[in-house]
Amino acid sequence: MLKLIVGVKGTGKTKTLIELVNKAANESKGSVICIERGSKLNYDVTHKARLVDCGSYKIEDGQALYGFIAGITASDHDITDLFVDSALKICGDDMAAFELLVKELDKLSESANYNCIMTVSAKPEDCAALRQYM
């Protein structure tokens, strides 16, 4: 299952994501992964979750992010929850590439049986094609 948390800057998306990551890490019997660009969540996300800075792996577009997440999924079959902060920014603000990423990650998360939640800095109307994931 894939879910998007969509809103413009300053609407509390990252705060909500942090709460969801920490709750999942405390309740999960498996692995909880949180992907971000940079290290702004280091002090907010519990040590029980694996925090990954995709910037240090040169992830700069939707295709690279998909491959990165697929690799993480392939290497850890115990993932219960996967979170991505600022997913559209990681995709270079390319909405078409992001829409493709969302559809592919939805298939991947269903086949691998984990929850995937991503934050998106955009107006909800700009993500109309992805309304089913909001």
N, C-alpha and C positions, 0 to 999 in steps of 0.2 A: 504494500500500500504506500502510495506517495501522497504527501500533502504539502501545499505551499502556504506560507505565511506571507501575505502580500501587503504592502503599504509604502507610503512615501517616507523619506528620511524623518526620523524623530517620532515615529508612531509606536515604538516599543517592541519591534520585531525581535531584535537580538535579546532583549531582556526575557521575552517569552521563550525564545529558543533555549537560553541558559536554564530557565526553570524546567523545561521539558527534558533537557539533557541530564540535569542533576536528578530529576525524578526517575528517569529511565535507568540511570546508572545505579541508583539505590534499590530499584525493584527488579532489575533484570538478572536472570541466571546466566546470561551470555555476555557477549561483547557489545559495548556501546561506543560508537565512533562519532567524533565531531570534527568536521573539516572546515577550516577557515583560511583566509588569506591574511597572513600576519600573525601576531601573537597577542591580540587584544583580549582574548578570552582566558589567558593563562591563569588568572587569579579568580575567575568566576566559575569555571567548570571544575567539578570535583575530579580528584585524581583517579577515581574509579572508572572514568571515561577516558578513552584514548583521544587526545587532541592532536590533530594533524594540521600543520601549516602547509597548504598546497603551494604556496609561493616559493618555498624552498625546493620544490620539484619542478618549477617552471611551468605550472599548469596555467594556461592563459586563454583557453577557448573551450567551448562546449564538448568538442570531440576529445580533447585531452582530459577534461574532467570526467567524462564517461569512462574512458580507459583507466584512469586512476581509480575510480570507484569500483570498476569491474575487477581490477587487480586486487584491491583490498578485499572484495567479496570472495574472490577465488582463494585468497590466502588464509581466510578466517571463516570457517563454516559455522561459527557460533555467534555471528552477528545477529542481534535482535533489533537494534535501532541504529540508524545512521542519520546524522544531521549535517546540513551544509549551511553555513552562514554566508550571506551575500552571494548567492549562487549566480545571479545575473551579472554581477560585477566580475566574478571569476571568469564568466563567459565573454568578457570584453564588451558588455552591454549590447550584444547582438541578440535581439529578441527572436529572430528566426532560428538561430542556432540553439538558443535556450529552449524554445518550444520543442525542438527535436530531442534535446537532452532529456527534458521532462518525460516525454513519451517513452523513450528508451529506458530511462531509469525506473519508470513505473513497471515496465515488463521485467526488468532485472530484479527489482525488489520483490515482486510477486513470485518469480521463479525461485529466488533464493530465500524467500519467506522472512523478510525483515521489514520493519517500518522505516520509511525515508521521509524526513521533514526538512524543507529548505526555506530560507528566508529570501525574499525578493524585494528589492527597493524599486518599486514602480507603482504607478497608479493602478488600482484594480481594473479600470477600464482598458488599460494598455495590455492587460493579460487576459482579455476576453476569450481567446482561443483556449486558455487553460482553466477556465472557470470550474470545470469538473474536479480539479485538484485543490481548489481553495476551500 
